[in-house]
Amino acid sequence: MKQVRLGATNQKVSAVALGIMRMVRLDTDQAANILNTVHDQGVNFIDGADIYGNGESEKIFGQALKKSGLKRDDFFIQSKGGIVLDPKRSRGELVFGQRYDFSKQHLIETVDGILQRMQIDYLDSFLLHRPDALMEPEEVAAAFDELQAAGKVRHFGVSNFNPMQVELVQSALSQKLMINQLQFGVMHTGPIQFGLHTNMQDTPSIDHDGEIIEYSRLHHMTIQAWSPYQYGMFAGTFIDNPKFPELNAELQELADKYHVTKNAIATAWIVRHPAHMQVILGSMNPQHLQESIAGTAVDLTKQEWYDVYFAAGNDLP
């Protein structure tokens, strides 16, 4: 298993992580099998969030970890918080927020709830899930200091933040933000497109993300790529999707060359980027997980990387 360095630390973690959002679909035995499957493949990173399955995904994870025979320290366990669910619109794994809340009280209560559901004593990392328009960095700092002093959280990060939002929160913290979790993949390449179209006036030249990849590299923040096989905002997967014939033909050609699957090539495409990103896999199918994880062993050439980029509908000016 290829490994990446976590933020500015010397700690190495697996280049892919298991995202447990869909673990709410499983019973304890099935979930334990998933944990053993990924552990056997060298995955040592778990990504959760308090809203996943309205808390049920983390609860099932905690039960499965005990049943799996694995130890708590076999995994780097991460979760996220700061979204207050709207109970009227949230069902199962389909959840919606009614507000974001980075108040000290809410963040501390959120971590306490996560630890209770997961049946663990501490989180290796805790991320602010989405930027709160009303966030006060001093309150976030107070929460982080208390959580760290109590031994409940070791590292901190953010998710879906732009660089100035990171800077705003970081300005009050005594801890270094280590992670930014962002949507990124073959069909979600905006953070790359605008850079290649610098000094142009076409649509791809628009920077929607504040140079987030370059910022993360300069500040030694690990980018975690979520929904790596999706197009749009949860619109569906591009793998074997007839809407994307050219892309799937290119992925299949490379899959045949490297004796892996198209999912593996899509994983390899992200891992090939010099930002040393971590890929979050959300499947609860053991075979699909193994196939996707195999991509970490594929080292695409530069031309192959660009060929996939072109097949996804991108160009070079």
URWO-V958484 format. One line per field, one symbol per residue. ss: DSSP state (~ for helix, > for strand, _ for the rest). phi: phi as a letter, one per 30 degrees, with the letter a starting at -180 (. if undefined). burial: 1 if it has 9 or more other ideal C-beta (glycine too) atoms within 8 Angstrom, else 0. A space follows every 50 residues. Layout:
ss = ???
phi = ???
burial = ???
//
This chain:
ss = __>>>______>>>_>>>>_~~~~~__~~~~~~~~~~~~~____>>>___ _~~~~~~~~~~~~~~~~~___~~~_>>>>>>_>>>_____>__>__>>>> ___~~~~~~~~~~~~~~~____>>>>>>________~~~~~~~~~~~~~_ __>>>>>>>___~~~~~~~~______>>>>>>>_>__>_~~~~~~~____ __~~~______~~~~~~~___>>>>>___>>____>>____~~~~~~~~~ ~~~~~~~~___~~~~~~~~~~______>>>>____~~~~~~~~~~~~___ _~~~~~~~~~~______
phi = .dbbddhcdcdcbddbbcdceddddcdddddddddddddddjdbbcbbad ddihjdddddeeddedddidceddbdcbbbajccdcddccbhdcbbccac bcdedddddddeddddddhbcacdbbcddbdddcdceddedddddddddd idbcbbabbicdeddddddddcdccddcbbcbdalecbcedcedddceib cdddddcdbihdddedddchcddcdchdcccicidkdcdhcddbdddddd dddddddchbcdeddddddddddddhdcccccdccedddddddeddcccd ddddddddedddjcbcd
burial = 10011110000011111111111101010111111111101011111111 11111111111111101101000011111111111100010010101001 11010111011111101101011011111111001010111111111100 01101111111110110111001000111111111111101111111000 00011000101110111000111111111110000001101001001111 11011001011111111111101000111111010001111111110101 00011111101101000
//
